């Protein structure tokens, strides 16, 4: 397997370097997410409070893990 960086623009993929093969090859193209820097909306460790989370989870009638599992099943 060979990995090559490149760019995609207006329906065209441009590879960062030329690759030569004697016969056609199948490829997989992965589109990477844009890097997000200093996004004020992102949650940081300093924003998390164990006590606040505990207070909010008191209303759950089951365990938090069970609630998450059920929520994810509903999304399927």
DOBALO-642740 format. One record per atom (N, C-alpha, C): x, y, z. Coordinates in steps of 0.02 Angstrom, whole numbers, padded with zeros to 5 digits, always signed. Layout:
<atoms>
XYZ/...
</atoms>
This chain:
<atoms>
+00042-00058+00000/+00000+00000+00000/+00045+00062+00000/+00024+00111-00038/+00060+00174-00041/+00012+00230-00020/+00035+00275+00022/-00005+00333+00043/+00026+00395+00013/-00017+00436-00020/+00006+00497-00052/-00040+00554-00032/-00012+00609-00009/-00052+00668+00006/-00071+00702-00059/-00125+00739-00057/-00147+00776-00115/-00202+00824-00097/-00233+00853-00147/-00289+00899-00136/-00346+00883-00184/-00406+00902-00164/-00465+00894-00205/-00495+00963-00215/-00509+00980-00277/-00539+01044-00292/-00579+01039-00357/-00642+01061-00353/-00685+01062-00413/-00688+00995-00450/-00693+00941-00412/-00700+00874-00442/-00636+00842-00465/-00579+00873-00450/-00514+00846-00473/-00471+00831-00412/-00441+00771-00411/-00393+00753-00359/-00324+00762-00387/-00283+00801-00353/-00213+00811-00373/-00168+00780-00321/-00128+00732-00342/-00082+00698-00296/-00021+00741-00285/+00009+00735-00226/+00068+00773-00208/+00131+00750-00244/+00131+00688-00269/+00187+00663-00309/+00161+00614-00361/+00199+00603-00412/+00179+00559-00467/+00194+00486-00448/+00145+00444-00459/+00151+00372-00446/+00142+00335-00512/+00188+00289-00528/+00184+00252-00591/+00172+00178-00577/+00123+00149-00612/+00110+00078-00610/+00105+00053-00682/+00119-00011-00694/+00114-00039-00760/+00042-00054-00780/-00001-00062-00730/-00071-00077-00745/-00116-00034-00700/-00180-00028-00718/-00226+00012-00676/-00230-00016-00605/-00239+00027-00557/-00245+00007-00487/-00307+00038-00456/-00337+00002-00410/-00393+00029-00371/-00364+00074-00317/-00400+00127-00301/-00378+00173-00249/-00435+00187-00201/-00417+00210-00142/-00466+00233-00093/-00448+00306-00078/-00497+00350-00086/-00486+00421-00071/-00523+00438-00007/-00486+00466+00041/-00515+00485+00105/-00513+00561+00110/-00571+00591+00124/-00574+00663+00133/-00565+00679+00207/-00513+00716+00223/-00498+00733+00292/-00538+00795+00312/-00555+00797+00375/-00590+00856+00402/-00542+00914+00405/-00568+00975+00397/-00527+01034+00407/-00507+01038+00480/-00446+01060+00492/-00423+01067+00561/-00458+01125+00594/-00482+01114+00654/-00515+01167+00692/-00467+01190+00746/-00454+01255+00748/-00408+01280+00799/-00443+01333+00840/-00433+01329+00904/-00460+01379+00951/-00534+01392+00940/-00573+01339+00934/-00646+01347+00927/-00675+01358+00996/-00703+01417+01009/-00729+01432+01076/-00788+01388+01096/-00820+01355+01048/-00879+01314+01063/-00860+01243+01086/-00797+01224+01078/-00776+01157+01097/-00770+01152+01173/-00787+01094+01199/-00783+01081+01270/-00711+01064+01289/-00686+01096+01339/-00619+01081+01363/-00625+01049+01432/-00571+01021+01456/-00571+00988+01521/-00589+01038+01576/-00569+01100+01569/-00584+01151+01619/-00659+01166+01622/-00696+01153+01567/-00767+01167+01565/-00809+01113+01600/-00779+01055+01612/-00816+00999+01640/-00814+01000+01716/-00872+00990+01745/-00877+00986+01817/-00908+00920+01837/-00872+00880+01875/-00899+00816+01896/-00962+00826+01938/-00962+00876+01980/-01020+00888+02023/-01082+00908+01981/-01072+00949+01930/-01129+00968+01886/-01155+00907+01848/-01110+00866+01824/-01130+00806+01788/-01169+00759+01833/-01147+00752+01894/-01181+00709+01943/-01251+00735+01958/-01256+00801+01965/-01320+00832+01979/-01369+00821+01922/-01345+00829+01860/-01389+00820+01802/-01409+00747+01791/-01366+00701+01812/-01381+00630+01801/-01426+00600+01856/-01442+00639+01908/-01485+00614+01961/-01554+00597+01935/-01576+00630+01882/-01643+00618+01855/-01649+00552+01816/-01593+00522+01800/-01594+00459+01763/-01622+00404+01808/-01666+00363+01779/-01694+00308+01819/-01654+00244+01810/-01606+00245+01764/-01562+00188+01754/-01490+00214+01756/-01443+00170+01741/-01374+00192+01740/-01361+00235+01678/-01311+00277+01682/-01294+00319+01625/-01276+00277+01564/-01239+00223+01574/-01221+00180+01517/-01282+00149+01484/-01331+00128+01524/-01393+00101+01495/-01430+00155+01455/-01432+00216+01481/-01466+00271+01446/-01432+00285+01379/-01365+00283+01378/-01328+00295+01316/-01341+00240+01266/-01340+00177+01290/-01354+00120+01246/-01422+00126+01215/-01473+00141+01254/-01541+00148+01229/-01547+00206+01178/-01512+00261+01193/-01514+00318+01147/-01483+00299+01080/-01428+00263+01081/-01395+00242+01019/-01436+00191+00981/-01469+00146+01016/-01513+00097+00983/-01570+00133+00947/-01596+00185+00978/-01651+00223+00948/-01629+00258+00884/-01566+00277+00880/-01540+00311+00821/-01532+00264+00762/-01527+00199+00775/-01518+00149+00720/-01583+00141+00687/
</atoms>
